[in-house]
């Protein structure tokens, strides 16, 4: 008698069945994909501070993931023993099986202590800070267990920022959860911003949380990238809550994740058509001053070529509309006169002047006059404080504000071939924020309100070279595509950008801590393009920019430029 050996897929399915018997996974159907694993937890039956819809939210998410082919372990109202055991088995299953995509969703109470985040079982009895690590699940331990499984993609969703998690028994000093940068190959999604709380029973029918309702809806849209779905969720929740709840994410994903992939890959022609439709949509909205138009654009293209710009424009017009609706009494404040221009700096400046005080100084404070003044021999004001959180480099909104008369001076050099050093002096001559235009030196340079160039020394960028994001966070990525044209010279180009690190950069006036942004791309002449620049939120201009254009075949540098800030004077709109 011949005995047929099970196939690899059958063997994995048998393994999944064995895991089910041990309580590791519970596939919804026999068609569950062994490469997809999920743990879903919803806790609302807390004795001291019960919730309304956490269990419902978890069930909705489990149903969605089951439809997406995940093997799902659903736990509702898990006590400490159940929660700890489920997460331990979950991490083990991710390590030992042929799993490629791992999904963890938690709805319920959460709290932070000393920059660590804790998820609360329903039987937690927390009367002091010491009870948190003893009775609650430390998210760091779960992430550590999952990270031991190499070659996986991890998605962690925490809808765990409800208010008053312990009732009258204990009040933590900080609300919500602490910011946490995503480990490699992972995405962390949170229902609201760090230190904030999320709503529980605010869904359309009162049967779900606001975040969960939009999350399940957007994740269920076929052929939608995970990151696109989350951006739509953030937009929808922000609008529905009138800005009181703004979801946030931290990601280190290096490839696209789909819960429901497209039935077929798009052809090059279809991709080109999609890009043309997006460009048409952008051309329709780019001059609009209506918030509804910008909301509609972001719903349609949450990660589009112009999404970062659209986010900034939406924030601007929402703020404008709110200011128009609510009269505000503003006390008259004497504006300090602009100081005299700094002494000219010789072109041969190479070594930095006396180093500026470290922005890390605990007692440093931003300058009080509404002026930012940077010059050799001076101190750089603390606009970007180092994150005290050891788990995060911090997230900062660019939030730039330009004023006529603002000035910046650069030294321009050629780092590859050398040659003379030029002194560049730029002064803002007009500003129209409604039209999204900032004009420097009477049109020599035209920027948008984020600092991205529209025109430069006779050249135009259509739509614009988007080197500046709406906010900076280590690991953030985006792509910009544009057409460069100067007379008969025309080039279609693109850059892939990433916020690489938070680091110190040397400048003629000293050292400054800044975010480093690297860009790499190509144009249609076959040239390889590299750019690196350093930004400080609160400063309207890049501190330093290094640009090199290489021949795509020989990799010989065709052009190189370094621009280093020597001095800067600008009005300060906000101080971090």
C-alpha positions in Angstrom: 0.0 0.0 0.0 1.4 3.4 -1.0 1.1 6.2 1.5 1.0 9.7 0.0 3.3 12.1 1.8 1.7 15.4 2.6 2.6 18.4 0.5 4.4 21.4 2.2 1.2 23.4 2.2 -0.7 20.5 3.8 2.1 20.1 6.3 1.8 23.8 7.3 -1.9 23.5 7.5 -1.5 20.5 9.9 0.9 22.6 11.9 -1.7 25.4 12.1 -4.3 22.9 13.3 -1.9 21.7 16.0 -1.3 25.3 17.0 -5.1 25.8 17.1 -5.3 22.9 19.5 -2.7 24.7 21.8 -4.7 28.0 21.6 -2.2 29.8 19.4 -4.3 30.6 16.4 -7.9 30.2 15.4 -8.3 30.4 11.6 -11.7 31.5 10.4 -11.8 29.0 7.6 -9.8 26.3 6.0 -8.5 28.8 3.5 -6.5 30.7 6.1 -3.1 31.6 4.6 -0.3 30.1 6.8 1.9 33.1 6.0 -0.5 35.4 7.8 -0.9 35.4 11.6 -2.9 37.8 13.8 -3.7 38.3 17.5 -6.7 40.5 18.3 -7.5 41.6 21.8 -10.5 43.7 23.0 -10.9 44.5 26.7 -13.8 46.5 28.1 -15.0 44.7 31.2 -12.8 46.7 33.6 -14.1 46.9 37.2 -13.1 50.4 37.9 -13.3 52.0 34.4 -15.4 50.0 32.0 -15.4 50.7 28.3 -18.3 50.4 25.9 -17.0 49.1 22.6 -13.5 47.7 22.9 -14.7 44.1 22.5 -17.0 45.1 19.6 -14.0 46.8 17.9 -11.9 43.7 18.3 -14.5 41.4 16.9 -14.9 43.7 13.9 -11.2 43.7 13.3 -10.9 39.9 13.7 -13.7 39.5 11.1 -11.8 41.7 8.7 -8.5 39.9 9.2 -10.2 36.5 8.7 -11.6 37.7 5.4 -8.0 38.7 4.5 -6.8 35.2 5.1 -5.2 35.6 8.5 -5.2 32.9 11.1 -6.7 34.9 13.9 -6.6 34.4 17.7 -9.4 36.6 19.1 -9.4 37.3 22.8 -12.0 39.5 24.5 -11.9 40.6 28.1 -8.6 38.9 28.7 -7.3 38.7 32.3 -3.6 38.9 33.1 -2.9 35.2 32.6 -4.8 35.0 29.3 -3.2 38.2 27.9 0.3 37.1 28.8 -0.2 33.6 27.6 -1.8 34.7 24.3 1.0 37.2 23.5 3.7 34.7 24.4 2.2 32.0 22.1 1.7 34.6 19.4 5.4 35.6 19.4 6.5 32.0 19.4 4.2 31.2 16.5 5.6 34.1 14.5 9.1 32.8 15.1 8.6 29.1 14.4 6.1 29.0 11.5 6.3 30.1 7.9 4.7 33.4 8.8 5.5 36.5 6.7 2.9 39.1 7.9 2.2 39.4 11.6 -0.7 41.6 12.8 -1.5 42.6 16.4 -4.5 44.7 17.3 -5.4 45.8 20.8 -8.5 47.8 21.9 -8.8 48.6 25.6 -7.1 50.6 28.3 -3.4 51.5 28.1 -1.0 53.6 30.1 2.6 54.8 30.0 5.2 54.9 32.7 8.8 56.0 32.2 8.4 56.1 28.4 7.2 52.5 28.4 3.7 51.5 27.2 1.5 49.0 29.1 -1.7 47.2 28.0 -4.2 46.5 30.8 -5.8 43.1 31.4 -9.4 43.4 32.8 -8.3 42.1 36.2 -5.5 44.6 36.7 -5.5 46.2 40.1 -3.3 49.3 39.8 -3.1 51.5 42.9 0.5 52.7 42.5 3.0 53.2 39.7 4.8 50.1 40.8 1.7 48.0 40.0 1.8 48.8 36.3 4.9 46.7 35.3 3.8 44.0 37.7 0.2 43.5 36.5 0.1 44.8 32.9 1.7 43.8 29.6 4.8 45.8 28.6 4.6 46.5 24.9 8.4 46.5 24.7 8.5 42.8 25.7 6.0 41.9 23.0 8.0 43.9 20.4 11.2 42.2 21.5 9.6 38.8 21.2 8.3 39.5 17.7 11.6 41.1 16.5 13.4 37.8 17.1 11.5 36.5 14.1 13.6 37.7 11.1 12.2 38.2 7.7 8.7 39.1 8.9 6.6 42.2 8.5 4.9 43.4 11.7 1.8 45.6 12.0 1.0 46.7 15.6 -2.3 48.7 16.1 -3.0 50.1 19.5 -6.5 51.6 20.1 -5.5 51.9 23.8 -5.6 55.6 24.8 -8.9 55.8 26.6 -9.1 58.3 29.4 -9.1 57.3 33.1 -7.9 53.7 32.8 -7.8 53.1 36.6 -10.9 54.9 37.8 -10.4 56.5 41.2 -7.7 54.0 42.3 -4.8 55.6 40.6 -4.0 58.6 38.3 -0.9 58.3 36.1 1.1 61.5 35.7 0.9 61.2 31.8 -2.1 60.6 29.7 -2.3 58.1 26.8 0.7 56.3 25.4 4.3 57.2 24.8 5.7 57.7 21.4 7.7 54.7 20.1 9.7 54.4 16.9 8.9 51.4 14.8 11.4 48.5 14.9 12.8 47.3 11.6 10.2 46.0 9.1 7.3 47.1 11.2 4.5 49.7 11.4 3.1 51.0 14.7 -0.3 52.6 14.5 -1.9 54.4 17.4 -5.5 55.7 17.7 -4.4 59.1 18.9 -1.3 61.2 19.3 1.3 60.6 22.1 0.1 61.8 25.5 -3.5 62.2 24.3 -6.7 60.1 24.8 -9.1 58.6 22.3 -12.8 58.3 22.2 -14.6 55.1 23.0 -18.2 55.1 21.9 -18.2 57.7 19.2 -18.8 55.7 16.1 -21.7 56.4 13.8 -24.1 54.1 15.6 -22.5 54.1 19.0 -21.5 50.5 18.5 -17.8 51.1 17.9 -15.0 53.5 18.7 -14.3 56.4 16.3 -10.9 55.1 15.3 -11.9 51.4 15.0 -14.9 52.3 12.8 -12.8 54.1 10.2 -9.9 51.7 10.5 -12.0 48.6 9.7 -13.7 50.4 6.8 -10.5 51.7 5.2 -8.5 48.5 5.7 -11.2 46.6 3.9 -10.9 48.6 0.7 -9.4 46.2 -1.9 -6.0 47.0 -3.5 -5.3 49.6 -0.8 -1.8 50.0 0.7 -1.8 49.8 4.4 -0.1 53.2 4.8 -2.7 54.8 2.4 -5.5 53.3 4.5 -4.1 54.7 7.7 -3.7 58.1 6.2 -7.3 58.1 5.3 -8.2 57.0 8.8 -6.2 59.8 10.3 -7.9 62.4 8.0 -11.4 61.0 8.8 -10.9 60.8 12.5 -9.3 64.3 12.7 -12.3 65.8 10.9 -14.9 63.8 12.8 -13.4 64.8 16.1 -12.8 68.4 15.1 -9.1 68.0 15.7 -9.3 66.6 19.3 -8.2 63.1 18.2 -5.5 62.7 15.6 -4.2 59.1 15.0 -0.5 58.7 14.3 1.9 56.1 13.0 5.6 55.2 13.1 6.8 53.0 10.2 10.0 51.3 9.1 8.3 49.4 6.3 10.4 49.0 3.2 7.8 47.4 1.0 4.1 47.8 0.4 1.6 45.9 2.5 -1.9 45.0 1.3 -4.5 43.2 3.4 -6.5 42.7 0.1 -4.1 42.8 -2.8 -5.2 43.7 -6.3 -6.2 40.8 -8.5 -3.5 41.7 -10.9 -0.5 44.0 -11.1 -0.9 47.2 -13.1 0.9 47.5 -16.4 3.2 50.3 -17.1 0.5 52.0 -19.2 -2.0 51.7 -16.4 0.5 53.1 -13.9 1.1 56.0 -16.2 -2.6 56.6 -16.6 -3.0 56.6 -12.8 -0.2 59.2 -12.5 -1.9 61.4 -15.1 -5.2 61.2 -13.3 -3.5 62.2 -10.1 -1.8 65.2 -11.8 -5.2 66.3 -13.2 -6.7 66.1 -9.8 -3.8 68.2 -8.4 -4.1 70.8 -11.1 -7.8 71.2 -10.2 -7.2 71.7 -6.5 -3.8 73.4 -6.2 -5.3 76.9 -6.4 -8.3 76.2 -4.2 -8.9 78.0 -1.0 -11.7 75.7 0.1 -11.0 73.1 2.8 -13.4 70.6 1.3 -11.4 70.5 -1.9 -8.2 69.6 0.0 -10.0 67.0 2.1 -11.4 65.4 -1.1 -7.9 65.3 -2.6 -6.3 63.7 0.4 -9.1 61.1 0.6 -8.3 60.1 -3.0 -4.5 60.4 -2.9 -3.4 59.9 0.8 0.1 59.0 -0.3 0.1 60.8 -3.6 2.9 62.9 -5.1 1.5 66.0 -3.5 0.1 64.6 -0.3 2.6 66.3 2.0 1.8 69.7 0.4 -1.9 69.0 0.5 -1.7 68.3 4.3 0.0 71.6 4.9 -2.5 73.5 2.8 -5.4 71.8 4.6 -4.0 72.7 8.0 -3.5 76.3 6.8 -7.1 76.7 5.5 -8.7 75.0 8.4 -6.9 77.4 10.8 -7.9 80.3 8.6 -11.6 79.2 8.7 -11.5 78.7 12.4 -10.0 82.1 13.0 -12.7 83.6 10.8 -15.5 81.9 12.8 -14.1 82.7 16.3 -13.2 86.4 17.0 -10.0 86.6 19.0 -8.8 89.5 21.0 -5.1 90.0 20.3 -3.1 92.3 22.6 -0.8 94.7 20.8 2.9 93.7 21.1 5.9 95.8 20.3 7.9 94.1 17.6 11.6 94.2 18.1 13.4 95.9 15.2 15.5 93.7 13.0 19.1 93.8 14.2 21.8 95.1 11.9 23.0 92.7 9.2 25.9 90.5 10.4 29.4 91.4 9.4 30.4 90.0 6.0 32.1 86.6 6.3 35.0 86.0 4.0 34.6 83.2 1.5 37.5 81.3 2.9 35.7 80.5 6.2 36.2 76.8 6.7 36.6 76.1 10.4 33.5 76.7 12.5 33.5 79.5 15.0 33.2 78.8 18.7 30.7 76.0 18.9 27.2 77.0 19.8 25.9 75.7 23.1 24.5 72.2 22.7 20.7 72.2 22.1 20.7 69.3 24.6 21.2 71.7 27.5 18.5 71.1 30.0 18.1 74.7 31.0 18.3 76.2 27.5 15.3 78.3 26.4 14.2 79.7 23.1 14.9 83.4 22.6 12.1 85.5 23.7 12.0 88.3 21.1 10.0 87.3 18.0 13.2 87.1 16.0 15.5 84.2 15.0 19.0 85.6 14.6 21.9 83.3 13.5 25.3 84.7 12.9 29.0 83.7 13.5 29.9 84.0 17.1 26.3 83.9 18.2 24.2 81.2 19.9 21.7 79.1 18.0 18.4 79.2 19.8 16.9 76.0 21.0 14.1 75.4 18.5 14.2 71.6 18.5 14.7 70.0 21.8 16.2 66.4 22.0 13.5 63.9 22.7 13.7 62.8 26.3 12.0 59.6 25.2 14.7 56.9 24.7 12.4 55.0 22.4 11.9 57.9 19.9 13.8 60.6 18.1 10.7 62.7 18.1 8.3 64.0 15.5 8.1 67.7 14.6 5.8 69.7 12.3 7.6 72.0 9.9 5.0 74.7 10.5 7.0 77.4 8.6 5.9 81.1 8.5 7.5 83.5 6.2 7.7 87.3 6.5 8.8 90.1 4.1 12.3 91.1 5.1 13.5 87.7 6.4 17.1 87.2 5.2 19.5 84.2 4.9 23.2 84.1 3.8 24.9 81.0 2.4 28.4 80.0 1.3 28.2 78.0 -1.9 31.1 75.7 -2.9 31.9 72.8 -5.1 32.8 69.8 -2.8 33.9 67.6 -5.8 36.0 69.8 -8.0 36.7 72.8 -5.8 36.9 76.3 -7.2 35.8 79.6 -5.8 33.3 80.0 -3.0 30.4 82.2 -3.6 28.3 84.2 -1.1 24.6 84.0 -1.6 22.2 86.6 0.0 18.5 85.9 -0.1 15.8 88.3 1.2 12.0 87.6 1.1 10.4 90.4 -1.0 6.7 89.2 -1.0 4.6 86.6 0.7 1.1 85.4 -0.3 0.2 82.4 1.9 -3.3 82.0 0.4 -1.6 81.6 -3.0 1.1 79.4 -1.5 3.9 81.6 -2.8 7.0 83.1 -1.1 9.2 85.3 -3.4 12.9 85.8 -2.7 15.0 88.6 -4.3 12.1 89.8 -6.5 11.5 86.5 -8.2 15.0 85.0 -8.4 13.6 82.2 -6.2 9.9 81.4 -5.7 9.0 78.9 -3.0 5.8 77.4 -1.7 4.9 77.9 2.0 6.8 74.7 2.9 10.0 75.9 1.3 9.8 73.8 -1.8 11.0 75.5 -5.0 8.6 76.5 -7.8 11.1 78.6 -9.7 14.9 79.2 -9.3 17.2 81.4 -11.3 15.2 81.2 -14.5 14.2 77.6 -14.1 10.8 76.3 -13.2 9.7 73.2 -11.3 6.4 71.8 -12.3 4.7 70.9 -10.1 7.5 71.5 -7.6 10.6 69.9 -6.1 9.1 68.6 -2.8 12.2 68.2 -0.6 10.4 69.4 2.5 7.7 67.2 4.3 4.8 68.4 6.3 6.5 66.9 9.4 9.8 65.2 10.1 10.3 61.9 11.9 13.2 59.5 11.5 12.3 56.8 9.0 9.7 58.9 7.1 9.7 58.3 3.3 8.2 60.0 0.3 8.7 60.5 -3.5 8.6 63.7 -5.5 8.3 63.8 -9.3 8.7 67.1 -11.2 9.7 68.7 -14.5 12.7 71.0 -14.5 12.8 73.5 -17.3 15.1 76.4 -18.1 14.7 77.7 -21.7 15.1 74.8 -24.1 16.6 72.6 -21.3 13.9 70.2 -20.0 14.2 67.2 -17.7 11.7 64.9 -16.0 13.1 63.9 -12.7 12.2 62.2 -9.4 13.7 61.8 -5.9 13.0 59.2 -3.3 13.5 60.9 0.1 14.0 59.5 3.6 14.5 61.2 7.0 17.7 59.3 7.9 18.7 60.5 11.3 18.7 63.2 13.9 22.4 64.3 14.1 24.7 67.3 14.6 25.9 69.2 11.5 28.9 71.5 11.3 28.3 75.0 9.9 30.4 78.2 9.8 28.8 79.5 12.9 29.0 76.2 14.9 27.3 72.9 15.3 23.5 72.4 15.3 21.4 69.3 15.9 19.1 68.8 12.9 17.2 66.2 11.0 19.2 64.8 8.0 17.2 64.1 4.9 18.7 62.0 2.0 17.3 61.9 -1.5 18.2 59.8 -4.5 16.7 59.7 -8.0 17.1 60.0 -11.7 16.2 62.2 -14.6 15.2 61.2 -18.2 18.8 61.9 -19.4 20.1 59.0 -17.4 21.7 61.1 -14.7 21.7 59.9 -11.1 20.7 62.6 -8.6 21.7 62.7 -5.0 20.8 65.3 -2.4 21.3 65.6 1.3 20.1 68.4 3.5 19.7 69.2 7.1 16.5 70.8 8.6 15.6 72.3 11.9 11.8 72.7 12.5 11.4 76.4 13.2 14.1 77.5 10.7 12.7 78.4 7.3 15.8 77.4 5.3 17.9 74.3 5.1 21.0 74.6 7.2 23.1 72.8 4.6 22.4 71.2 1.3 24.7 68.9 -0.7 23.7 68.1 -4.3 25.5 65.9 -6.8 24.5 64.9 -10.3 26.3 61.8 -11.7 26.5 60.3 -15.1 24.3 57.3 -14.8 26.8 55.0 -16.6 30.2 56.1 -15.5 29.1 57.5 -12.1 31.3 60.5 -12.8 30.1 63.7 -11.1 28.6 66.1 -13.6 27.7 68.8 -11.1 28.2 69.3 -7.4 27.1 72.0 -5.0 27.3 72.6 -1.2 25.3 75.4 0.4 26.1 76.2 4.0 24.2 78.7 6.1 26.3 81.6 7.4 23.6 83.7 9.0 19.8 83.9 9.2 17.3 86.5 10.4 13.6 85.6 10.4 10.4 86.3 12.3 9.6 83.4 14.7 6.0 82.2 14.4 6.1 79.4 17.0 8.8 78.0 19.2 9.0 74.2 19.9 
